[in-house]
Amino acid sequence: MTRRGAIWGLGALLVIGVLALWQVAVRRLDFFAVRSIEVVGLRHLEERALVEALGIPPDAHVAIDLAPIAARARGYAGVREATVRRRLPGTLVVEVVEAPAVAIVRHDDQVVVMDDRGQALPVLPSRLTTSLPLSEQDSVVAALLGRLQATDPAWFAVIDRAVRIGGDVVLRAGLRSVRVPAGAGAPEFLDLAAVRDALEARQLGWTTIDARFAGRMFVRRSPA
């Protein structure tokens, strides 16, 4: 072994030794006991239930392995991504990305919240801070609503019902309805927004828009 290799090897051993000593010291000092768990990023999920699902022992110290905690957080229904970090001396910070809530549906004879994959979320509708459209539990409709919510949140907010009819989805907002292909995405929703804005600018009332055809839309005007 060369002299440089020996120095690098010694340095690596020292780092490993320091980390091992730090782990032992932290575990023996109450000063580094986990006193609080802070959850960042929650919108609808219940914090207490999520923290319980993390499985952090009551006598844990901040030297605890964070990877299994993050994995349990990611496995919790309604969480898409999660990371865990330490904030010394005694706090674990759990940062989560929730699945978007896109509709209210009936599931097992109960009214529940559906995410953009068509899965029921462990969220009481009463905990929602915004209104959601009513729908059937349908992954195709859920995905479309997710794309609409991400592309045109202002219009999504006024949709009160979403219904799949064959290969299309009808979106209803009060007395108005829009029919789009089930695979519609951001380009179609942006075109639809442009048509709605043009009708509004010209003060032209409308009741339905048929947006199933590429490059054109059919509008039914409101009765005079």
C-alpha positions as CSV (number, residue, x, y, z in Angstrom):
1,M,0.0,0.0,0.0
2,T,1.3,3.4,-0.9
3,R,1.8,6.2,1.7
4,R,-1.1,8.1,0.2
5,G,-3.4,5.1,0.4
6,A,-2.4,4.5,4.0
7,I,-3.3,8.1,4.9
8,W,-6.7,7.8,3.1
9,G,-7.4,4.5,4.9
10,L,-6.5,6.0,8.3
11,G,-8.6,9.0,7.6
12,A,-11.6,6.8,6.7
13,L,-11.2,4.8,9.9
14,L,-11.0,8.0,12.0
15,V,-14.3,9.2,10.4
16,I,-16.0,5.9,11.0
17,G,-14.7,5.9,14.6
18,V,-15.9,9.5,15.2
19,L,-19.4,8.7,13.8
20,A,-19.6,5.5,16.0
21,L,-18.6,7.5,19.1
22,W,-21.1,10.2,18.2
23,Q,-23.9,7.6,17.9
24,V,-23.0,6.1,21.3
25,A,-22.7,9.5,23.0
26,V,-26.0,10.7,21.6
27,R,-27.8,7.6,22.8
28,R,-26.5,8.1,26.3
29,L,-27.3,11.8,26.6
30,D,-30.9,12.7,27.4
31,F,-30.1,16.1,25.9
32,F,-30.4,14.4,22.5
33,A,-33.6,12.5,23.2
34,V,-36.3,13.0,20.6
35,R,-38.6,15.6,22.2
36,S,-40.7,16.6,19.3
37,I,-41.6,15.4,15.8
38,E,-42.4,18.2,13.3
39,V,-44.4,17.4,10.2
40,V,-44.1,19.8,7.3
41,G,-46.2,19.7,4.1
42,L,-49.5,18.4,5.5
43,R,-52.7,19.8,4.0
44,H,-55.5,17.3,4.6
45,L,-54.0,14.3,6.4
46,E,-54.2,14.1,10.2
47,E,-50.8,14.8,11.8
48,R,-51.3,12.6,14.9
49,A,-52.2,9.5,12.8
50,L,-49.2,10.0,10.6
51,V,-46.8,10.4,13.5
52,E,-48.1,7.3,15.1
53,A,-47.6,5.4,11.9
54,L,-43.9,6.4,11.9
55,G,-43.2,3.9,14.7
56,I,-40.7,6.1,16.5
57,P,-40.0,4.6,20.0
58,P,-40.8,6.9,22.9
59,D,-37.2,6.6,24.1
60,A,-35.6,7.4,20.7
61,H,-32.6,9.7,20.3
62,V,-31.8,11.8,17.2
63,A,-29.2,9.3,16.3
64,I,-32.0,6.9,15.3
65,D,-31.8,5.5,11.7
66,L,-33.9,7.8,9.6
67,A,-34.3,5.6,6.6
68,P,-37.0,3.3,8.0
69,I,-38.9,6.3,9.4
70,A,-39.0,7.9,5.9
71,A,-40.0,4.5,4.4
72,R,-42.9,4.2,6.8
73,A,-44.0,7.8,6.0
74,R,-43.9,7.0,2.3
75,G,-46.0,3.9,2.9
76,Y,-48.7,5.9,4.7
77,A,-51.9,6.2,2.6
78,G,-52.0,9.7,1.0
79,V,-48.3,10.4,1.2
80,R,-46.4,10.4,-2.2
81,E,-43.0,11.4,-0.9
82,A,-41.3,11.9,2.4
83,T,-37.9,12.7,3.9
84,V,-36.7,12.9,7.5
85,R,-34.0,15.0,8.9
86,R,-32.6,15.9,12.4
87,R,-32.7,19.3,14.0
88,L,-30.5,19.2,17.1
89,P,-30.8,18.8,19.9
90,G,-34.1,16.8,20.0
91,T,-36.3,17.3,16.9
92,L,-37.1,15.1,13.9
93,V,-38.5,16.9,10.9
94,V,-40.6,14.9,8.6
95,E,-41.3,16.6,5.2
96,V,-44.1,15.1,3.2
97,V,-45.8,15.6,-0.2
98,E,-49.4,14.6,-0.1
99,A,-51.4,13.0,-2.9
100,P,-53.7,15.7,-4.4
101,A,-57.3,15.4,-3.4
102,V,-59.4,15.7,-6.5
103,A,-63.0,14.5,-5.8
104,I,-65.6,13.4,-3.2
105,V,-66.8,9.8,-3.9
106,R,-68.7,6.9,-2.3
107,H,-66.4,4.1,-1.2
108,D,-67.6,1.1,0.8
109,D,-70.9,2.9,1.6
110,Q,-69.0,5.9,2.9
111,V,-68.3,9.4,1.5
112,V,-64.6,9.7,1.1
113,V,-62.0,11.8,-0.6
114,M,-60.3,10.5,-3.8
115,D,-56.8,11.2,-5.0
116,D,-55.6,11.6,-8.6
117,R,-55.0,7.8,-8.9
118,G,-58.6,6.9,-7.9
119,Q,-57.6,5.8,-4.4
120,A,-59.5,6.7,-1.3
121,L,-57.6,9.0,1.1
122,P,-57.7,8.7,4.9
123,V,-59.2,12.2,5.0
124,L,-62.5,13.3,6.3
125,P,-64.3,15.5,3.8
126,S,-64.9,17.9,6.7
127,R,-61.2,18.5,6.9
128,L,-60.9,19.9,3.3
129,T,-60.1,23.5,3.0
130,T,-61.5,23.7,-0.5
131,S,-64.5,22.3,-2.3
132,L,-64.1,19.3,-4.6
133,P,-66.3,17.9,-7.3
134,L,-68.5,14.9,-6.8
135,S,-67.6,11.8,-8.8
136,E,-67.6,8.1,-9.0
137,Q,-64.5,6.3,-7.8
138,D,-62.9,6.0,-11.3
139,S,-59.2,6.2,-11.9
140,V,-59.6,7.7,-15.4
141,V,-61.8,10.5,-14.1
142,A,-59.4,10.9,-11.1
143,A,-56.4,11.3,-13.4
144,L,-58.1,13.8,-15.6
145,L,-59.2,15.9,-12.5
146,G,-55.6,15.8,-11.3
147,R,-54.3,17.2,-14.6
148,L,-57.0,19.8,-14.6
149,Q,-56.3,20.8,-11.0
150,A,-52.6,21.2,-11.9
151,T,-53.2,23.1,-15.1
152,D,-56.2,25.4,-14.4
153,P,-56.8,25.4,-10.6
154,A,-59.2,28.4,-10.8
155,W,-61.6,26.6,-13.1
156,F,-61.2,23.3,-11.3
157,A,-62.4,25.1,-8.2
158,V,-65.8,25.7,-9.7
159,I,-66.4,22.2,-11.0
160,D,-69.1,20.5,-8.9
161,R,-69.4,17.2,-10.7
162,A,-67.4,14.9,-13.0
163,V,-69.0,12.0,-14.9
164,R,-67.4,9.6,-17.3
165,I,-69.5,8.8,-20.4
166,G,-67.7,6.2,-22.6
167,G,-64.4,7.6,-23.6
168,D,-65.3,11.1,-22.4
169,V,-65.6,13.0,-19.2
170,V,-68.3,15.6,-18.6
171,L,-67.4,18.4,-16.2
172,R,-70.3,20.3,-14.7
173,A,-70.2,23.7,-13.0
174,G,-73.7,24.8,-12.1
175,L,-75.8,25.1,-15.3
176,R,-72.7,24.8,-17.5
177,S,-71.0,21.7,-18.7
178,V,-67.9,20.8,-20.7
179,R,-67.2,17.5,-22.4
180,V,-63.6,16.5,-23.0
181,P,-61.8,13.3,-24.0
182,A,-60.8,11.2,-21.0
183,G,-57.2,11.6,-21.9
184,A,-57.3,15.4,-22.1
185,G,-54.3,17.1,-20.6
186,A,-52.7,20.5,-20.2
187,P,-52.8,21.5,-23.9
188,E,-56.5,20.8,-24.1
189,F,-57.3,22.6,-20.8
190,L,-55.3,25.6,-21.9
191,D,-57.2,25.8,-25.2
192,L,-60.4,25.4,-23.3
193,A,-59.5,28.3,-20.9
194,A,-58.7,30.5,-24.0
195,V,-62.2,29.8,-25.4
196,R,-63.9,30.5,-22.1
197,D,-62.0,33.7,-21.7
198,A,-62.9,34.8,-25.2
199,L,-66.6,34.1,-24.6
200,E,-66.4,36.0,-21.3
201,A,-64.6,39.0,-23.0
202,R,-67.4,39.2,-25.6
203,Q,-70.0,38.8,-22.9
204,L,-71.4,35.7,-24.7
205,G,-73.3,33.4,-22.4
206,W,-72.9,29.7,-22.9
207,T,-74.3,26.4,-21.5
208,T,-72.1,23.7,-23.0
209,I,-68.7,23.3,-24.7
210,D,-67.9,20.2,-26.6
211,A,-64.1,19.9,-26.7
212,R,-63.8,16.3,-27.9
213,F,-62.4,17.2,-31.3
214,A,-58.8,18.2,-32.0
215,G,-58.4,21.8,-33.1
216,R,-62.1,22.9,-32.6
217,M,-64.8,23.3,-30.0
218,F,-68.5,23.5,-30.3
219,V,-70.3,26.0,-28.0
220,R,-73.9,26.1,-27.2
221,R,-75.0,29.6,-26.3
222,S,-77.3,30.5,-23.5
223,P,-80.9,31.2,-24.4
224,A,-81.4,34.9,-25.0
